[in-house]
Amino acid sequence: MFPSKNGILLAPLAGITEPVYRRICRRLGADAVVTEMVSADGLHYKSENTAKLMEFDESERPIGVQFFGNDPERLANAAKFAYERVRPDFIDLNAGCPVAKVVKNGAGSALLKDAARFGRIVEAMSKAVPIPVTVKIRSGWNTHEWVDAEFAKISQESGAAAVTLHPRSQTMMFTGHSFWERVAVVKQAVSIPVIGNGDITSGADALKMFKETDCDAVMIGRGSLGNPWLFAEIKAALKGEPFVSPSRQERKELIIDHIRAFRDLHGEQRACGEMKKCVAWYLKGLPGASAARANVFASSSSIMIEEIVNNFFKV
Ligand SMILES: Cc1cc2nc3c(=O)[nH]c(=O)nc-3n(C[C@H](O)[C@H](O)[C@H](O)COP(=O)(O)O)c2cc1C
C-alpha cells in the first residue's frame, strides 16, 4: 500500500533531490522518495536532458516520478513514457509549484485555477498507467481562498491514489508558515491517503503534524537539507525512542560519501558547483562553520571541498 501508514517521504526539490541525495535519504530512513519535477512538455519535445531526470537506482525504491505541465494528453503520455522506460513505483502530478516560469505556462499551482482541466489531467494520467498516480497540491492561489479540499476531492474522483498537501498559497511562495489546519480539513474531505507537508524540521514537528491533522504520512523537504538524519529522528519519535544525533565522525563520513558519489554520477564540474551549497548546509550551525563555509565557496574543485571537510572535522 502506498504510502505506508505513518510513512515519511522525501519531498521533490528541483535542483536538489537528484539520485545521490535520494539514496542518502532512503538509507537514513525515508520510506519513499520523489524525483525532481520533470517537464511533460520537455518529454513531448523529446528532450533527453528532461528524460534523464526520471532515472534512478533500484536502491531508491519506492520512488515516484513527478511531472509538471498543463496539457492532459502530454501529461498522460509523460506518465506512460516514464512507466515504460523506468518503471517507477508511482507517478506524481505537480499542482503546487509557485515559480513564475512554471505558472505562466498554466502548470504547477496555476492548475488550482482551473478545476475542470485539473480533473481531466488527473483522470488522463491515472488511466495511462497501471501504477498509483498521486497529486501534490498547495492550498490555493490566494491566501485564505482555499481550494485544497475541493481539489483533493477532484483528485480522488479522478483516480488519484493519494494527495500531498503543502498548505501554503501560491502567493506565499515559501514565506510565512504553512497552515497545517488545512491538512486536517483535507483529511476529513477524502478517503484516499493524505500526506502532510510543510515546515517539518524535527521529530517533534512530525508528531505534531500527525496528531493535529490525522494525516497518513508526512513529506519532508527543506528540513532535511544538511540534516538527512531527520528521517531517522522522526522514525525514533514515532516509536517513542530517543534519537542519538550523528557523531562528528558520522557526519564527516556522510558528507565525504555524498561528494564522492555525486562526482561519480554527475562528473567533476557539477560536483564542484553543487556540492558547495550542500556542504554549506551540512556545516550550518556547527561551531566554526562560517570560516569553513567561506573556504568551501572559494574552492575550485570537489577534492578541495573534501579537504576542507576533512580539516573541519579534525579539530
Ligand atoms: C528549492 C525547492 C525546490 C522545490 N521543487 C519542487 C518540485 O520539483 N516539485 C514539487 O512538487 N515541489 C517542489 N518544492 C516544494 C517542496 O516539495 C515542498 O512542498 C515545500 O518545500 C514545503 O515542504 P518543506 O517545508 O518540508 O520544505 C520545492 C521547494 C524548494 C524549496
The ligand as an SDF file (V2000), in Angstrom:
LIG
                    3D

 31 33  0  0  0  0  0  0  0  0999 V2000
   14.3260   24.5650   -3.8700 C   0  0  0  0  0  0  0  0  0  0  0  0
   12.9690   23.9380   -3.8840 C   0  0  0  0  0  0  0  0  0  0  0  0
   12.5990   23.1580   -4.9600 C   0  0  0  0  0  0  0  0  0  0  0  0
   11.3290   22.5510   -4.9950 C   0  0  0  0  0  0  0  0  0  0  0  0
   10.9940   21.7630   -6.0540 N   0  0  0  0  0  0  0  0  0  0  0  0
    9.7980   21.1370   -6.0690 C   0  0  0  0  0  0  0  0  0  0  0  0
    9.4440   20.2430   -7.1250 C   0  0  0  0  0  0  0  0  0  0  0  0
   10.2130   19.9750   -8.0480 O   0  0  0  0  0  0  0  0  0  0  0  0
    8.2030   19.6700   -7.0700 N   0  0  0  0  0  0  0  0  0  0  0  0
    7.3280   19.9170   -6.0420 C   0  0  0  0  0  0  0  0  0  0  0  0
    6.2120   19.3750   -6.0350 O   0  0  0  0  0  0  0  0  0  0  0  0
    7.6420   20.7310   -5.0370 N   0  0  0  0  0  0  0  0  0  0  0  0
    8.8490   21.3320   -5.0150 C   0  0  0  0  0  0  0  0  0  0  0  0
    9.1870   22.1210   -3.9480 N   0  0  0  0  0  0  0  0  0  0  0  0
    8.2730   22.2020   -2.7900 C   0  0  0  0  0  0  0  0  0  0  0  0
    8.6300   21.1170   -1.7700 C   0  0  0  0  0  0  0  0  0  0  0  0
    8.4530   19.8160   -2.3060 O   0  0  0  0  0  0  0  0  0  0  0  0
    7.7620   21.2420   -0.5000 C   0  0  0  0  0  0  0  0  0  0  0  0
    6.4110   21.1270   -0.8590 O   0  0  0  0  0  0  0  0  0  0  0  0
    7.9640   22.5770    0.1990 C   0  0  0  0  0  0  0  0  0  0  0  0
    9.3250   22.9330    0.2570 O   0  0  0  0  0  0  0  0  0  0  0  0
    7.3880   22.5360    1.6230 C   0  0  0  0  0  0  0  0  0  0  0  0
    7.9570   21.4910    2.3680 O   0  0  0  0  0  0  0  0  0  0  0  0
    9.2110   21.7210    3.3720 P   0  0  0  0  0  0  0  0  0  0  0  0
    8.8330   22.8460    4.2920 O   0  0  0  0  0  0  0  0  0  0  0  0
    9.3900   20.4100    4.0610 O   0  0  0  0  0  0  0  0  0  0  0  0
   10.3870   22.1110    2.5190 O   0  0  0  0  0  0  0  0  0  0  0  0
   10.4320   22.7520   -3.9190 C   0  0  0  0  0  0  0  0  0  0  0  0
   10.8170   23.5470   -2.8390 C   0  0  0  0  0  0  0  0  0  0  0  0
   12.0640   24.1390   -2.8040 C   0  0  0  0  0  0  0  0  0  0  0  0
   12.4500   24.9780   -1.6160 C   0  0  0  0  0  0  0  0  0  0  0  0
  1  2  1  0
  2  3  1  0
  2 30  2  0
  3  4  2  0
  4  5  1  0
  4 28  1  0
  5  6  2  0
  6  7  1  0
  6 13  1  0
  7  8  2  0
  7  9  1  0
  9 10  1  0
 10 11  2  0
 10 12  1  0
 12 13  2  0
 13 14  1  0
 14 15  1  0
 14 28  1  0
 15 16  1  0
 16 17  1  0
 16 18  1  0
 18 19  1  0
 18 20  1  0
 20 21  1  0
 20 22  1  0
 22 23  1  0
 23 24  1  0
 24 25  2  0
 24 26  1  0
 24 27  1  0
 28 29  2  0
 29 30  1  0
 30 31  1  0
M  END
$$$$
